[in-house]
Amino acid sequence: MANCHVQLLAFNEALNISKTTRTQLASANRTVRGHLKKQCVEKGYSFKRFKVQGSKQLGTLIRKHGEECDIDIGVCFYPKPAITPEALMKAVHRFFVNGHSTQTQPELKKKCVRVAYASRIHIDLPIYYLEKPTGKGMAYLATRQGWMKNDPREFEEWFKIQGGKDEAQLVRLVRYLKAWCHHIGGDRRMPQGIGLTVLAGTFFKPDIRDDVALLSILKDLNKLLMKSWSCLMPVYPHDELLRRISKADQAHFMQQLALFLIDAQQAIKVRKSDDAYTLWKKHLGRHF
């Protein structure tokens, strides 16, 4: 049987964002943080600290076509602000309107403020208030409908438990799945990174080979989604992570998953590594 574990490890390295993008992202991160802290001091808001979260925190951030890149930086307040969460979101949004180094305007989204740069980098700023200043209490997310119990640390802990001593392999498998979805997506809406992370963590079975472990996830993923198009967040608020994908895009995803599964099974069975490599590359894209 062909073994493409080494090729997948090289693929994992190739998925790292470029040095130029890292530099741009670090600069944007510093600028956004500095500007926000300064504005909070001047306006009298009870800013406490920042919390890196999402793919940046988990290590699952990957490069995309055109070097598009984003990170999530939680903006934590303590004590609880006296204004409504929607008013606080609007205030943070105003911090970046016509008063920041980027030439693009910020977006006020349902659960965050997005600060975008012309270089296709954007920083999402979810806003929280903390029960306790030490970090031991619960965090509550500001939404345009109100405060919602939602602590990113709970998901990070779930992910660590799912990975156990093999967490590094789980991180790589999430990156492979994200690269595959980006490769097949085009203009279609595909499962987002958080959904793929949950699915990979749910079905993760460690193996000494990444190709075997990836095939195992693809099999279980196909079985699940053939029965029900659903992926619930494993921690509170347990929201549905696949709800925004249309029936047409669901059908496209399932078709691509079926093709990927067939070729992944064949790639494990063939004798020649070159043949296996060709099969994996069809689905994992130009960086493989």
ABEGO torsion letter per residue (X at the ends): XBBAAAAAAAAAAAABBBAAAAAAAAAAAAAAAAAAAAAAAAAGBBBABBBBBEAAAAGABBBBBGGBBBBBBBBBBOBBBABBAAAAAAAAAAAABGABABABBBBBBAABBBBBBAAGBBBBBBBBBBABAAGABBBBBBBAAEBBBBBAAAAAAAAAAAAEAAAAAAAAAAAAAAAAAAAAAEABBBBBAAAAAAAAAAABBBBABAAAAAAAAAAAAAAAAAABBBBBBABOAGBBAAAABBAAAAAAAAAAAAAAAAAAAAAAABABAAAAAAAAAAAAEAAX
